């Protein structure tokens, strides 16, 4: 068996089916052995792919015993291939893996997987690629955690055009409220995921931060999307995208203990590092929002301190003061 490239070994079912279809359409009479050889898969997987092409995608593939391969007796167009909501939810992790494996052998394969998912999601999801490229690294998890079950349920409702009721934590009221809405789109913006939906209560389109959506209730009631709705127009009118704030320069120092962990991996692509004689370290990097930095810096406890900007320094100070009050009130 000839050696396979990394792309061939890691290729999923979608590219295998596409390759098989192209080989048959091109009159090359491929068979299960050809699939095994080209993609480095087992015979069982190869035969499952052929069965999927014939019985699920309804391809009129027939076997020619003389040429020992499959052919189409007539023209056949491969239907659009869709992935399941669960598989699409994996996009959230792939964006992080792409950064995590930067420069390693599998980085290209992971990047290809991200591109494949993004292409299949264009109708339902918009991904800010620059945001994926500039999020803080996976190790310290400074970004809001998103429930993949919620993400899957939202995507399913968008696809089926079904009205839903989301349990939403309102930041202004600090309470959980029910929000009946018609889901239109999932949007990744500045490292956060948003649901673009028509809010029944406000009778207008709203952007709901997905990390604040606690659950999704199905209604089994279909809605007809407004044919005049334009995502680009919505982004121009929404307060969320009203103004592009300039990047914020973060400067933080870490003592000798915490500096060891910072040196293990680059925190951010824009990171600048200053090593100090006493073993401590100072780093600076640019972000578009302060929302996630407070949780990140506090995770280092007394081993780290924000030096700039002063606004962030003051917010951290107020948080620590509040924590001190809570622990000393008893």
ChimeraX commands (.cxc) that place a marker at each C-alpha (Angstrom):
marker #1 position 0.00,0.00,0.00 radius 0.5
marker #1 position 1.47,3.42,-0.94 radius 0.5
marker #1 position 2.10,5.92,1.79 radius 0.5
marker #1 position -0.75,8.35,2.55 radius 0.5
marker #1 position -0.52,12.04,3.28 radius 0.5
marker #1 position -1.87,13.46,6.52 radius 0.5
marker #1 position -4.89,14.84,4.62 radius 0.5
marker #1 position -5.73,11.41,3.21 radius 0.5
marker #1 position -5.45,9.63,6.54 radius 0.5
marker #1 position -7.59,12.17,8.42 radius 0.5
marker #1 position -10.18,12.78,5.73 radius 0.5
marker #1 position -13.76,12.29,6.93 radius 0.5
marker #1 position -16.74,10.70,5.21 radius 0.5
marker #1 position -17.77,13.83,3.31 radius 0.5
marker #1 position -14.55,14.13,1.26 radius 0.5
marker #1 position -14.50,10.35,0.79 radius 0.5
marker #1 position -18.02,10.41,-0.68 radius 0.5
marker #1 position -17.12,13.37,-2.88 radius 0.5
marker #1 position -13.97,11.59,-4.12 radius 0.5
marker #1 position -15.90,8.37,-4.79 radius 0.5
marker #1 position -18.58,10.25,-6.74 radius 0.5
marker #1 position -15.98,12.08,-8.84 radius 0.5
marker #1 position -14.15,8.83,-9.60 radius 0.5
marker #1 position -17.37,7.14,-10.74 radius 0.5
marker #1 position -18.49,10.17,-12.75 radius 0.5
marker #1 position -15.06,10.28,-14.41 radius 0.5
marker #1 position -15.38,6.69,-15.60 radius 0.5
marker #1 position -12.52,5.40,-13.42 radius 0.5
marker #1 position -14.50,2.47,-11.94 radius 0.5
marker #1 position -13.44,2.81,-8.28 radius 0.5
marker #1 position -14.15,0.08,-5.74 radius 0.5
marker #1 position -13.77,-0.48,-1.98 radius 0.5
marker #1 position -10.07,-1.28,-2.37 radius 0.5
marker #1 position -9.48,2.04,-4.12 radius 0.5
marker #1 position -11.15,3.84,-1.20 radius 0.5
marker #1 position -9.00,1.93,1.30 radius 0.5
marker #1 position -5.80,2.74,-0.56 radius 0.5
marker #1 position -6.49,6.42,-1.18 radius 0.5
marker #1 position -7.73,7.30,2.31 radius 0.5
marker #1 position -6.01,4.69,4.49 radius 0.5
marker #1 position -9.30,3.36,5.90 radius 0.5
marker #1 position -10.47,-0.13,6.81 radius 0.5
marker #1 position -12.49,-2.33,4.40 radius 0.5
marker #1 position -15.54,-2.01,6.68 radius 0.5
marker #1 position -15.45,1.80,6.46 radius 0.5
marker #1 position -14.97,1.65,2.68 radius 0.5
marker #1 position -18.00,-0.57,2.19 radius 0.5
marker #1 position -20.08,1.64,4.50 radius 0.5
marker #1 position -19.19,4.63,2.33 radius 0.5
marker #1 position -20.31,2.80,-0.79 radius 0.5
marker #1 position -23.56,1.75,0.89 radius 0.5
marker #1 position -24.14,5.33,2.04 radius 0.5
marker #1 position -23.66,6.59,-1.52 radius 0.5
marker #1 position -26.05,4.00,-2.95 radius 0.5
marker #1 position -28.80,3.71,-0.35 radius 0.5
marker #1 position -28.79,7.05,1.51 radius 0.5
marker #1 position -27.78,9.42,-1.28 radius 0.5
marker #1 position -29.65,7.30,-3.86 radius 0.5
marker #1 position -26.76,7.19,-6.30 radius 0.5
marker #1 position -27.47,4.75,-9.20 radius 0.5
marker #1 position -24.03,3.16,-8.81 radius 0.5
marker #1 position -23.71,-0.29,-10.41 radius 0.5
marker #1 position -20.83,-2.73,-10.23 radius 0.5
marker #1 position -19.04,-3.77,-13.44 radius 0.5
marker #1 position -17.57,-7.23,-12.86 radius 0.5
marker #1 position -15.28,-7.03,-15.87 radius 0.5
marker #1 position -13.68,-3.75,-14.77 radius 0.5
marker #1 position -14.15,-4.54,-11.08 radius 0.5
marker #1 position -15.50,-1.13,-10.16 radius 0.5
marker #1 position -18.59,1.05,-9.96 radius 0.5
marker #1 position -20.14,3.17,-12.72 radius 0.5
marker #1 position -23.21,5.33,-13.29 radius 0.5
marker #1 position -25.52,4.18,-16.10 radius 0.5
marker #1 position -26.56,7.80,-16.53 radius 0.5
marker #1 position -25.83,11.27,-15.18 radius 0.5
marker #1 position -26.09,11.72,-11.41 radius 0.5
marker #1 position -25.57,14.87,-9.34 radius 0.5
marker #1 position -24.44,14.40,-5.77 radius 0.5
marker #1 position -26.94,16.06,-3.39 radius 0.5
marker #1 position -25.73,18.68,-0.95 radius 0.5
marker #1 position -24.20,16.93,2.05 radius 0.5
marker #1 position -25.24,18.17,5.49 radius 0.5
marker #1 position -23.66,17.40,8.82 radius 0.5
marker #1 position -25.61,16.78,12.00 radius 0.5
marker #1 position -26.07,19.48,14.63 radius 0.5
marker #1 position -23.81,17.53,16.98 radius 0.5
marker #1 position -21.01,17.46,14.43 radius 0.5
marker #1 position -21.44,21.14,13.67 radius 0.5
marker #1 position -21.22,21.97,17.36 radius 0.5
marker #1 position -17.68,20.61,17.19 radius 0.5
marker #1 position -16.79,23.81,15.34 radius 0.5
marker #1 position -16.51,25.51,18.71 radius 0.5
marker #1 position -13.67,23.19,19.65 radius 0.5
marker #1 position -12.01,23.14,16.24 radius 0.5
marker #1 position -11.42,26.88,16.33 radius 0.5
marker #1 position -9.47,26.43,19.54 radius 0.5
marker #1 position -7.62,23.33,18.31 radius 0.5
marker #1 position -6.49,25.21,15.23 radius 0.5
marker #1 position -4.61,27.66,17.45 radius 0.5
marker #1 position -3.45,24.99,19.89 radius 0.5
marker #1 position -1.74,22.94,17.15 radius 0.5
marker #1 position -0.29,25.94,15.34 radius 0.5
marker #1 position 2.99,24.93,13.75 radius 0.5
marker #1 position 2.55,21.22,14.39 radius 0.5
marker #1 position 2.02,18.48,11.80 radius 0.5
marker #1 position -1.73,18.23,12.30 radius 0.5
marker #1 position -2.36,22.00,12.20 radius 0.5
marker #1 position -3.09,21.91,8.46 radius 0.5
marker #1 position -5.55,19.02,8.85 radius 0.5
marker #1 position -7.38,20.77,11.70 radius 0.5
marker #1 position -7.47,23.97,9.65 radius 0.5
marker #1 position -9.00,22.05,6.74 radius 0.5
marker #1 position -11.66,20.68,9.08 radius 0.5
marker #1 position -12.50,24.20,10.25 radius 0.5
marker #1 position -12.84,25.37,6.65 radius 0.5
marker #1 position -15.06,22.42,5.76 radius 0.5
marker #1 position -17.39,23.11,8.67 radius 0.5
marker #1 position -17.51,26.84,7.93 radius 0.5
marker #1 position -18.48,26.18,4.31 radius 0.5
marker #1 position -21.32,23.87,5.37 radius 0.5
marker #1 position -22.62,26.40,7.90 radius 0.5
marker #1 position -22.77,29.59,5.84 radius 0.5
marker #1 position -26.57,29.63,5.66 radius 0.5
marker #1 position -27.00,29.32,9.41 radius 0.5
marker #1 position -23.85,30.59,11.09 radius 0.5
marker #1 position -21.40,33.44,10.56 radius 0.5
marker #1 position -17.94,32.97,12.02 radius 0.5
marker #1 position -15.58,35.82,12.66 radius 0.5
marker #1 position -12.38,34.13,11.44 radius 0.5
marker #1 position -10.21,36.94,12.78 radius 0.5
marker #1 position -11.74,36.31,16.19 radius 0.5
marker #1 position -10.94,32.59,15.97 radius 0.5
marker #1 position -7.37,33.47,15.10 radius 0.5
marker #1 position -6.94,35.87,18.02 radius 0.5
marker #1 position -8.69,34.23,20.97 radius 0.5
marker #1 position -6.61,33.58,24.06 radius 0.5
marker #1 position -5.20,30.07,24.24 radius 0.5
marker #1 position -7.21,27.04,25.34 radius 0.5
marker #1 position -5.09,26.34,28.42 radius 0.5
marker #1 position -6.38,29.25,30.48 radius 0.5
marker #1 position -9.94,29.33,29.04 radius 0.5
marker #1 position -10.63,33.05,29.42 radius 0.5
marker #1 position -13.67,33.06,27.13 radius 0.5
marker #1 position -17.28,32.31,28.19 radius 0.5
marker #1 position -18.15,28.64,28.26 radius 0.5
marker #1 position -20.86,27.65,25.81 radius 0.5
marker #1 position -23.12,24.63,26.37 radius 0.5
marker #1 position -22.82,22.49,23.24 radius 0.5
marker #1 position -26.33,21.08,23.84 radius 0.5
marker #1 position -27.73,24.62,23.74 radius 0.5
marker #1 position -25.69,25.35,20.60 radius 0.5
marker #1 position -27.00,22.20,18.91 radius 0.5
marker #1 position -30.62,22.93,19.87 radius 0.5
marker #1 position -30.35,26.48,18.55 radius 0.5
marker #1 position -28.93,25.31,15.24 radius 0.5
marker #1 position -31.62,22.65,14.92 radius 0.5
marker #1 position -34.35,25.23,15.52 radius 0.5
marker #1 position -32.81,27.59,12.95 radius 0.5
marker #1 position -32.71,24.84,10.36 radius 0.5
marker #1 position -36.27,23.70,10.99 radius 0.5
marker #1 position -37.57,27.29,11.27 radius 0.5
marker #1 position -39.17,26.57,14.64 radius 0.5
marker #1 position -40.08,29.18,17.25 radius 0.5
marker #1 position -38.41,28.58,20.61 radius 0.5
marker #1 position -38.38,29.84,24.17 radius 0.5
marker #1 position -34.93,30.45,25.58 radius 0.5
marker #1 position -34.18,30.71,29.27 radius 0.5
marker #1 position -31.92,33.74,29.29 radius 0.5
marker #1 position -29.85,35.28,32.05 radius 0.5
marker #1 position -30.39,39.02,31.82 radius 0.5
marker #1 position -27.22,40.87,32.75 radius 0.5
marker #1 position -29.09,44.10,33.45 radius 0.5
marker #1 position -31.71,42.53,35.73 radius 0.5
marker #1 position -29.49,39.70,37.05 radius 0.5
marker #1 position -32.46,37.35,36.65 radius 0.5
marker #1 position -33.41,34.43,34.41 radius 0.5
marker #1 position -36.23,35.29,32.01 radius 0.5
marker #1 position -38.13,33.41,29.31 radius 0.5
marker #1 position -37.63,34.87,25.85 radius 0.5
marker #1 position -39.99,33.55,23.12 radius 0.5
marker #1 position -38.33,34.17,19.77 radius 0.5
marker #1 position -37.85,33.10,16.17 radius 0.5
marker #1 position -34.19,32.05,15.68 radius 0.5
marker #1 position -32.53,33.29,12.49 radius 0.5
marker #1 position -28.77,32.95,12.76 radius 0.5
marker #1 position -25.78,32.07,14.96 radius 0.5
marker #1 position -23.02,34.62,14.84 radius 0.5
marker #1 position -19.47,34.52,16.18 radius 0.5
marker #1 position -18.22,37.99,17.02 radius 0.5
marker #1 position -15.22,39.06,19.12 radius 0.5
marker #1 position -14.75,35.60,20.65 radius 0.5
marker #1 position -18.42,35.27,21.65 radius 0.5
marker #1 position -21.40,33.50,20.09 radius 0.5
marker #1 position -24.70,35.33,19.56 radius 0.5
marker #1 position -28.17,34.18,18.55 radius 0.5
marker #1 position -29.78,36.60,16.12 radius 0.5
marker #1 position -33.53,36.20,16.64 radius 0.5
marker #1 position -36.84,37.99,16.31 radius 0.5
marker #1 position -37.92,38.67,19.90 radius 0.5
marker #1 position -41.69,38.24,20.39 radius 0.5
marker #1 position -41.65,40.53,23.42 radius 0.5
marker #1 position -39.80,43.44,21.78 radius 0.5
marker #1 position -41.20,42.77,18.29 radius 0.5
marker #1 position -37.77,43.39,16.90 radius 0.5
marker #1 position -34.54,41.59,16.10 radius 0.5
marker #1 position -32.18,41.08,19.03 radius 0.5
marker #1 position -28.71,39.60,19.65 radius 0.5
marker #1 position -28.69,37.13,22.55 radius 0.5
marker #1 position -25.33,36.16,24.05 radius 0.5
marker #1 position -25.30,32.35,23.76 radius 0.5
marker #1 position -23.30,31.82,26.94 radius 0.5
marker #1 position -26.27,33.34,28.82 radius 0.5
marker #1 position -28.79,30.96,27.24 radius 0.5
marker #1 position -29.40,28.29,29.88 radius 0.5
marker #1 position -31.77,26.09,27.89 radius 0.5
marker #1 position -33.86,25.95,24.72 radius 0.5
marker #1 position -37.53,24.94,24.83 radius 0.5
marker #1 position -39.03,23.59,21.61 radius 0.5
marker #1 position -42.56,24.79,20.72 radius 0.5
marker #1 position -43.29,22.67,17.62 radius 0.5
marker #1 position -44.57,25.89,16.04 radius 0.5
marker #1 position -43.06,26.84,12.71 radius 0.5
marker #1 position -42.41,30.40,11.66 radius 0.5
marker #1 position -41.95,31.95,8.24 radius 0.5
marker #1 position -38.71,33.96,8.10 radius 0.5
marker #1 position -39.09,37.55,6.97 radius 0.5
marker #1 position -37.90,37.56,3.34 radius 0.5
marker #1 position -36.69,41.14,3.82 radius 0.5
marker #1 position -34.39,40.22,6.71 radius 0.5
marker #1 position -30.75,40.83,5.90 radius 0.5
marker #1 position -27.99,39.80,8.27 radius 0.5
marker #1 position -25.68,42.49,6.91 radius 0.5
marker #1 position -28.34,45.17,7.40 radius 0.5
marker #1 position -28.97,43.87,10.92 radius 0.5
marker #1 position -25.27,44.09,11.77 radius 0.5
marker #1 position -25.18,47.70,10.57 radius 0.5
marker #1 position -28.21,48.60,12.72 radius 0.5
marker #1 position -27.50,46.50,15.82 radius 0.5
marker #1 position -25.97,48.14,18.88 radius 0.5
marker #1 position -23.65,45.16,19.16 radius 0.5
marker #1 position -21.84,46.17,15.96 radius 0.5
marker #1 position -22.54,49.90,16.14 radius 0.5
marker #1 position -18.94,50.92,16.64 radius 0.5
marker #1 position -15.65,49.12,16.27 radius 0.5
marker #1 position -13.69,49.92,19.42 radius 0.5
marker #1 position -9.92,50.25,19.07 radius 0.5
marker #1 position -7.82,47.38,20.46 radius 0.5
marker #1 position -7.09,47.52,24.18 radius 0.5
marker #1 position -3.48,47.00,25.27 radius 0.5
marker #1 position -3.30,44.70,28.31 radius 0.5
marker #1 position -0.17,44.71,30.46 radius 0.5
marker #1 position 0.18,42.17,33.28 radius 0.5
marker #1 position 2.99,41.00,35.53 radius 0.5
marker #1 position 3.47,37.52,36.99 radius 0.5
marker #1 position 5.72,36.54,39.88 radius 0.5
marker #1 position 8.37,33.82,39.67 radius 0.5
marker #1 position 5.82,31.09,40.46 radius 0.5
marker #1 position 3.23,32.09,37.84 radius 0.5
marker #1 position 5.86,33.06,35.26 radius 0.5
marker #1 position 6.71,29.38,34.82 radius 0.5
marker #1 position 3.20,28.68,33.46 radius 0.5
marker #1 position 3.20,31.73,31.22 radius 0.5
marker #1 position 6.48,30.65,29.59 radius 0.5
marker #1 position 5.05,27.22,28.67 radius 0.5
marker #1 position 2.86,28.60,25.92 radius 0.5
marker #1 position 2.23,31.91,24.20 radius 0.5
marker #1 position -0.87,33.54,25.67 radius 0.5
marker #1 position -1.84,35.59,22.64 radius 0.5
marker #1 position -0.54,36.11,19.07 radius 0.5
marker #1 position 0.17,39.80,19.79 radius 0.5
marker #1 position 2.05,39.00,23.00 radius 0.5
marker #1 position 5.22,40.92,23.94 radius 0.5
marker #1 position 7.31,39.57,26.83 radius 0.5
marker #1 position 9.79,41.20,29.22 radius 0.5
marker #1 position 11.88,38.89,31.41 radius 0.5
marker #1 position 12.96,40.29,34.78 radius 0.5
marker #1 position 16.10,39.50,36.74 radius 0.5
marker #1 position 14.15,38.22,39.75 radius 0.5
marker #1 position 12.42,35.55,37.64 radius 0.5
marker #1 position 9.14,37.41,37.26 radius 0.5
marker #1 position 7.73,38.27,33.85 radius 0.5
marker #1 position 5.73,41.06,32.23 radius 0.5
marker #1 position 3.56,40.46,29.19 radius 0.5
marker #1 position 1.44,42.72,27.00 radius 0.5
marker #1 position -1.11,41.88,24.31 radius 0.5
marker #1 position -4.07,43.51,22.55 radius 0.5
marker #1 position -7.71,42.46,22.89 radius 0.5
marker #1 position -11.03,43.87,21.72 radius 0.5
marker #1 position -12.90,43.42,25.01 radius 0.5
marker #1 position -12.16,43.38,28.75 radius 0.5
marker #1 position -15.05,41.04,29.51 radius 0.5
marker #1 position -12.99,37.86,29.86 radius 0.5
marker #1 position -9.69,39.24,31.16 radius 0.5
marker #1 position -10.83,39.79,34.77 radius 0.5
marker #1 position -11.70,36.12,35.27 radius 0.5
marker #1 position -8.42,35.12,33.66 radius 0.5
marker #1 position -6.15,37.34,35.79 radius 0.5
marker #1 position -7.98,36.41,39.00 radius 0.5
marker #1 position -7.37,32.74,38.26 radius 0.5
marker #1 position -3.69,33.34,39.14 radius 0.5
marker #1 position -4.62,34.69,42.59 radius 0.5
marker #1 position -1.87,36.66,44.33 radius 0.5
marker #1 position 0.68,35.63,41.69 radius 0.5
marker #1 position -0.44,38.15,39.01 radius 0.5
marker #1 position -1.33,41.82,38.71 radius 0.5
marker #1 position -2.77,44.03,35.99 radius 0.5
marker #1 position -0.56,47.04,35.20 radius 0.5
marker #1 position -2.63,48.55,32.39 radius 0.5
marker #1 position -5.11,49.81,31.46 radius 0.5
marker #1 position -6.15,51.65,34.61 radius 0.5
marker #1 position -9.82,50.89,33.92 radius 0.5
marker #1 position -9.15,47.16,34.06 radius 0.5
marker #1 position -6.92,47.57,37.12 radius 0.5
marker #1 position -9.77,49.37,38.92 radius 0.5
marker #1 position -12.33,46.73,37.94 radius 0.5
marker #1 position -10.09,43.99,39.30 radius 0.5
marker #1 position -9.58,46.01,42.49 radius 0.5
marker #1 position -13.35,46.38,42.96 radius 0.5
marker #1 position -13.87,42.67,42.39 radius 0.5
marker #1 position -11.24,41.79,45.00 radius 0.5
marker #1 position -12.79,44.27,47.43 radius 0.5
marker #1 position -16.18,42.65,46.98 radius 0.5
marker #1 position -14.66,39.19,47.50 radius 0.5
marker #1 position -12.93,40.42,50.66 radius 0.5
marker #1 position -16.28,41.70,51.97 radius 0.5
marker #1 position -18.00,38.38,51.25 radius 0.5
marker #1 position -15.32,36.35,53.07 radius 0.5
marker #1 position -15.15,38.63,56.08 radius 0.5
marker #1 position -18.84,39.17,56.72 radius 0.5
marker #1 position -19.18,36.04,58.90 radius 0.5
marker link #1:1,2 radius 0.2
marker link #1:2,3 radius 0.2
marker link #1:3,4 radius 0.2
marker link #1:4,5 radius 0.2
marker link #1:5,6 radius 0.2
marker link #1:6,7 radius 0.2
marker link #1:7,8 radius 0.2
marker link #1:8,9 radius 0.2
marker link #1:9,10 radius 0.2
marker link #1:10,11 radius 0.2
marker link #1:11,12 radius 0.2
marker link #1:12,13 radius 0.2
marker link #1:13,14 radius 0.2
marker link #1:14,15 radius 0.2
marker link #1:15,16 radius 0.2
marker link #1:16,17 radius 0.2
marker link #1:17,18 radius 0.2
marker link #1:18,19 radius 0.2
marker link #1:19,20 radius 0.2
marker link #1:20,21 radius 0.2
marker link #1:21,22 radius 0.2
marker link #1:22,23 radius 0.2
marker link #1:23,24 radius 0.2
marker link #1:24,25 radius 0.2
marker link #1:25,26 radius 0.2
marker link #1:26,27 radius 0.2
marker link #1:27,28 radius 0.2
marker link #1:28,29 radius 0.2
marker link #1:29,30 radius 0.2
marker link #1:30,31 radius 0.2
marker link #1:31,32 radius 0.2
marker link #1:32,33 radius 0.2
marker link #1:33,34 radius 0.2
marker link #1:34,35 radius 0.2
marker link #1:35,36 radius 0.2
marker link #1:36,37 radius 0.2
marker link #1:37,38 radius 0.2
marker link #1:38,39 radius 0.2
marker link #1:39,40 radius 0.2
marker link #1:40,41 radius 0.2
marker link #1:41,42 radius 0.2
marker link #1:42,43 radius 0.2
marker link #1:43,44 radius 0.2
marker link #1:44,45 radius 0.2
marker link #1:45,46 radius 0.2
marker link #1:46,47 radius 0.2
marker link #1:47,48 radius 0.2
marker link #1:48,49 radius 0.2
marker link #1:49,50 radius 0.2
marker link #1:50,51 radius 0.2
marker link #1:51,52 radius 0.2
marker link #1:52,53 radius 0.2
marker link #1:53,54 radius 0.2
marker link #1:54,55 radius 0.2
marker link #1:55,56 radius 0.2
marker link #1:56,57 radius 0.2
marker link #1:57,58 radius 0.2
marker link #1:58,59 radius 0.2
marker link #1:59,60 radius 0.2
marker link #1:60,61 radius 0.2
marker link #1:61,62 radius 0.2
marker link #1:62,63 radius 0.2
marker link #1:63,64 radius 0.2
marker link #1:64,65 radius 0.2
marker link #1:65,66 radius 0.2
marker link #1:66,67 radius 0.2
marker link #1:67,68 radius 0.2
marker link #1:68,69 radius 0.2
marker link #1:69,70 radius 0.2
marker link #1:70,71 radius 0.2
marker link #1:71,72 radius 0.2
marker link #1:72,73 radius 0.2
marker link #1:73,74 radius 0.2
marker link #1:74,75 radius 0.2
marker link #1:75,76 radius 0.2
marker link #1:76,77 radius 0.2
marker link #1:77,78 radius 0.2
marker link #1:78,79 radius 0.2
marker link #1:79,80 radius 0.2
marker link #1:80,81 radius 0.2
marker link #1:81,82 radius 0.2
marker link #1:82,83 radius 0.2
marker link #1:83,84 radius 0.2
marker link #1:84,85 radius 0.2
marker link #1:85,86 radius 0.2
marker link #1:86,87 radius 0.2
marker link #1:87,88 radius 0.2
marker link #1:88,89 radius 0.2
marker link #1:89,90 radius 0.2
marker link #1:90,91 radius 0.2
marker link #1:91,92 radius 0.2
marker link #1:92,93 radius 0.2
marker link #1:93,94 radius 0.2
marker link #1:94,95 radius 0.2
marker link #1:95,96 radius 0.2
marker link #1:96,97 radius 0.2
marker link #1:97,98 radius 0.2
marker link #1:98,99 radius 0.2
marker link #1:99,100 radius 0.2
marker link #1:100,101 radius 0.2
marker link #1:101,102 radius 0.2
marker link #1:102,103 radius 0.2
marker link #1:103,104 radius 0.2
marker link #1:104,105 radius 0.2
marker link #1:105,106 radius 0.2
marker link #1:106,107 radius 0.2
marker link #1:107,108 radius 0.2
marker link #1:108,109 radius 0.2
marker link #1:109,110 radius 0.2
marker link #1:110,111 radius 0.2
marker link #1:111,112 radius 0.2
marker link #1:112,113 radius 0.2
marker link #1:113,114 radius 0.2
marker link #1:114,115 radius 0.2
marker link #1:115,116 radius 0.2
marker link #1:116,117 radius 0.2
marker link #1:117,118 radius 0.2
marker link #1:118,119 radius 0.2
marker link #1:119,120 radius 0.2
marker link #1:120,121 radius 0.2
marker link #1:121,122 radius 0.2
marker link #1:122,123 radius 0.2
marker link #1:123,124 radius 0.2
marker link #1:124,125 radius 0.2
marker link #1:125,126 radius 0.2
marker link #1:126,127 radius 0.2
marker link #1:127,128 radius 0.2
marker link #1:128,129 radius 0.2
marker link #1:129,130 radius 0.2
marker link #1:130,131 radius 0.2
marker link #1:131,132 radius 0.2
marker link #1:132,133 radius 0.2
marker link #1:133,134 radius 0.2
marker link #1:134,135 radius 0.2
marker link #1:135,136 radius 0.2
marker link #1:136,137 radius 0.2
marker link #1:137,138 radius 0.2
marker link #1:138,139 radius 0.2
marker link #1:139,140 radius 0.2
marker link #1:140,141 radius 0.2
marker link #1:141,142 radius 0.2
marker link #1:142,143 radius 0.2
marker link #1:143,144 radius 0.2
marker link #1:144,145 radius 0.2
marker link #1:145,146 radius 0.2
marker link #1:146,147 radius 0.2
marker link #1:147,148 radius 0.2
marker link #1:148,149 radius 0.2
marker link #1:149,150 radius 0.2
marker link #1:150,151 radius 0.2
marker link #1:151,152 radius 0.2
marker link #1:152,153 radius 0.2
marker link #1:153,154 radius 0.2
marker link #1:154,155 radius 0.2
marker link #1:155,156 radius 0.2
marker link #1:156,157 radius 0.2
marker link #1:157,158 radius 0.2
marker link #1:158,159 radius 0.2
marker link #1:159,160 radius 0.2
marker link #1:160,161 radius 0.2
marker link #1:161,162 radius 0.2
marker link #1:162,163 radius 0.2
marker link #1:163,164 radius 0.2
marker link #1:164,165 radius 0.2
marker link #1:165,166 radius 0.2
marker link #1:166,167 radius 0.2
marker link #1:167,168 radius 0.2
marker link #1:168,169 radius 0.2
marker link #1:169,170 radius 0.2
marker link #1:170,171 radius 0.2
marker link #1:171,172 radius 0.2
marker link #1:172,173 radius 0.2
marker link #1:173,174 radius 0.2
marker link #1:174,175 radius 0.2
marker link #1:175,176 radius 0.2
marker link #1:176,177 radius 0.2
marker link #1:177,178 radius 0.2
marker link #1:178,179 radius 0.2
marker link #1:179,180 radius 0.2
marker link #1:180,181 radius 0.2
marker link #1:181,182 radius 0.2
marker link #1:182,183 radius 0.2
marker link #1:183,184 radius 0.2
marker link #1:184,185 radius 0.2
marker link #1:185,186 radius 0.2
marker link #1:186,187 radius 0.2
marker link #1:187,188 radius 0.2
marker link #1:188,189 radius 0.2
marker link #1:189,190 radius 0.2
marker link #1:190,191 radius 0.2
marker link #1:191,192 radius 0.2
marker link #1:192,193 radius 0.2
marker link #1:193,194 radius 0.2
marker link #1:194,195 radius 0.2
marker link #1:195,196 radius 0.2
marker link #1:196,197 radius 0.2
marker link #1:197,198 radius 0.2
marker link #1:198,199 radius 0.2
marker link #1:199,200 radius 0.2
marker link #1:200,201 radius 0.2
marker link #1:201,202 radius 0.2
marker link #1:202,203 radius 0.2
marker link #1:203,204 radius 0.2
marker link #1:204,205 radius 0.2
marker link #1:205,206 radius 0.2
marker link #1:206,207 radius 0.2
marker link #1:207,208 radius 0.2
marker link #1:208,209 radius 0.2
marker link #1:209,210 radius 0.2
marker link #1:210,211 radius 0.2
marker link #1:211,212 radius 0.2
marker link #1:212,213 radius 0.2
marker link #1:213,214 radius 0.2
marker link #1:214,215 radius 0.2
marker link #1:215,216 radius 0.2
marker link #1:216,217 radius 0.2
marker link #1:217,218 radius 0.2
marker link #1:218,219 radius 0.2
marker link #1:219,220 radius 0.2
marker link #1:220,221 radius 0.2
marker link #1:221,222 radius 0.2
marker link #1:222,223 radius 0.2
marker link #1:223,224 radius 0.2
marker link #1:224,225 radius 0.2
marker link #1:225,226 radius 0.2
marker link #1:226,227 radius 0.2
marker link #1:227,228 radius 0.2
marker link #1:228,229 radius 0.2
marker link #1:229,230 radius 0.2
marker link #1:230,231 radius 0.2
marker link #1:231,232 radius 0.2
marker link #1:232,233 radius 0.2
marker link #1:233,234 radius 0.2
marker link #1:234,235 radius 0.2
marker link #1:235,236 radius 0.2
marker link #1:236,237 radius 0.2
marker link #1:237,238 radius 0.2
marker link #1:238,239 radius 0.2
marker link #1:239,240 radius 0.2
marker link #1:240,241 radius 0.2
marker link #1:241,242 radius 0.2
marker link #1:242,243 radius 0.2
marker link #1:243,244 radius 0.2
marker link #1:244,245 radius 0.2
marker link #1:245,246 radius 0.2
marker link #1:246,247 radius 0.2
marker link #1:247,248 radius 0.2
marker link #1:248,249 radius 0.2
marker link #1:249,250 radius 0.2
marker link #1:250,251 radius 0.2
marker link #1:251,252 radius 0.2
marker link #1:252,253 radius 0.2
marker link #1:253,254 radius 0.2
marker link #1:254,255 radius 0.2
marker link #1:255,256 radius 0.2
marker link #1:256,257 radius 0.2
marker link #1:257,258 radius 0.2
marker link #1:258,259 radius 0.2
marker link #1:259,260 radius 0.2
marker link #1:260,261 radius 0.2
marker link #1:261,262 radius 0.2
marker link #1:262,263 radius 0.2
marker link #1:263,264 radius 0.2
marker link #1:264,265 radius 0.2
marker link #1:265,266 radius 0.2
marker link #1:266,267 radius 0.2
marker link #1:267,268 radius 0.2
marker link #1:268,269 radius 0.2
marker link #1:269,270 radius 0.2
marker link #1:270,271 radius 0.2
marker link #1:271,272 radius 0.2
marker link #1:272,273 radius 0.2
marker link #1:273,274 radius 0.2
marker link #1:274,275 radius 0.2
marker link #1:275,276 radius 0.2
marker link #1:276,277 radius 0.2
marker link #1:277,278 radius 0.2
marker link #1:278,279 radius 0.2
marker link #1:279,280 radius 0.2
marker link #1:280,281 radius 0.2
marker link #1:281,282 radius 0.2
marker link #1:282,283 radius 0.2
marker link #1:283,284 radius 0.2
marker link #1:284,285 radius 0.2
marker link #1:285,286 radius 0.2
marker link #1:286,287 radius 0.2
marker link #1:287,288 radius 0.2
marker link #1:288,289 radius 0.2
marker link #1:289,290 radius 0.2
marker link #1:290,291 radius 0.2
marker link #1:291,292 radius 0.2
marker link #1:292,293 radius 0.2
marker link #1:293,294 radius 0.2
marker link #1:294,295 radius 0.2
marker link #1:295,296 radius 0.2
marker link #1:296,297 radius 0.2
marker link #1:297,298 radius 0.2
marker link #1:298,299 radius 0.2
marker link #1:299,300 radius 0.2
marker link #1:300,301 radius 0.2
marker link #1:301,302 radius 0.2
marker link #1:302,303 radius 0.2
marker link #1:303,304 radius 0.2
marker link #1:304,305 radius 0.2
marker link #1:305,306 radius 0.2
marker link #1:306,307 radius 0.2
marker link #1:307,308 radius 0.2
marker link #1:308,309 radius 0.2
marker link #1:309,310 radius 0.2
marker link #1:310,311 radius 0.2
marker link #1:311,312 radius 0.2
marker link #1:312,313 radius 0.2
marker link #1:313,314 radius 0.2
marker link #1:314,315 radius 0.2
marker link #1:315,316 radius 0.2
marker link #1:316,317 radius 0.2
marker link #1:317,318 radius 0.2
marker link #1:318,319 radius 0.2
marker link #1:319,320 radius 0.2
marker link #1:320,321 radius 0.2
marker link #1:321,322 radius 0.2
marker link #1:322,323 radius 0.2
marker link #1:323,324 radius 0.2
marker link #1:324,325 radius 0.2
marker link #1:325,326 radius 0.2
marker link #1:326,327 radius 0.2
marker link #1:327,328 radius 0.2
marker link #1:328,329 radius 0.2
marker link #1:329,330 radius 0.2
view
